[in-house]
Amino acid sequence: MLTGKQKRFLRAQAHHLAPIFQVGKGGVNENMTNQIKEALEARELIKVAILQNNLDDKHEVAEALAAGAEAELVQLIGHTVVLYKESRENKTIQLP
């Protein structure tokens, strides 16, 4: 579980990132969460955009993404989800 200080640090790190995944009307599926897991292993911190045509509650989508990818939900701002998972091989982010 991340502390408030760690979440603030990660939000600052994620500010300049562009979303690399999009959740559309198909919602969250296993294939998507597997790809997100791989991206998190490579990058540790990613953004996911929830498209306007997704009719699910954005909070539920964010929770499903975090749970499916076994990652920490750092932030949900507007329709953008920020996820963090410590990498085993490519550790680049040092948490405060």
N, C-alpha and C positions, 0 to 999 in steps of 0.2 A: 504494500500500500504506500502511495506517495504522500509526503507531507505537503503542506501548503507552500512552503518555501521551494520545494522541488518542482511543484506544479507551476509556480510562477516562473522559475528558471526555464522549464521546458516550453512554456507558452512563449517566452521571449525567443528561444531557439527556433520555434516553429513559425514565428511571424513571417519570415521571408520565404517559407516553403510554399509551393503550389500543390494543390490536391493532385494525387497520382491515381486515385480510384474514384469512381462515381457509382452511387447507388441509385438506380433508376426504378421504374415501376415494377421490375422483377423482385425487388427487395433484396434482402441479404440471403445468400445461399452458401453452400459448403465450398463450392469452387472459389467464390470470391474470398471467403475467410482464409482458405489455403494460400491464395495469392498474396493476401495481406500479411499472413504469417511470414512468407518468404521475403517480402519487401521490408518488414520490420527487422528480420534477421540481418538484412543487408544495411539498413539505414537507421534503425532504432526509433526514429521519430518520423511519422508521416501524417499527411492530411487526407481526409476522404470527404468528397462533396456529396451531399444528398440532393438529388435533382428535384425540380419542382413537380415532375410527374410521379414521384413516389408519394403514395397516399398514406403510408404508415406514419405514426407519431415519430418525430425526429429523435426524441429521447429514447424510445424503444429501439430505433435503428442503431443509435450510438451504443446502447448497452449490448445489443446483439453483435455488433462488430467487435467490441472489446472482449466479450465473452468468447466468441468464435475464434478470435485470433489470440486468445489468452494474453491480452495486453491490458495496459492501464489506460483508462479514459482520462486524458489530460484536460480536455476542454470541448465543449459543444458551443460554438458561437455562430448564430444564424443557422445556415445549413451546412456548416463545415465542422467535421469531427477531427480532433487531434488525438492520435494514439501513440503510446510509447511502450516499448518492450525492450528490456536490456538484451543485447546481442551476446551470443556465446562466443562467436568467432571475431566479429568486427566491432568490438567495443570502442566507440569514439566519444560518447557523451559521459562526462564526469558529473554526477549529481552532487549538489552542495550538501 
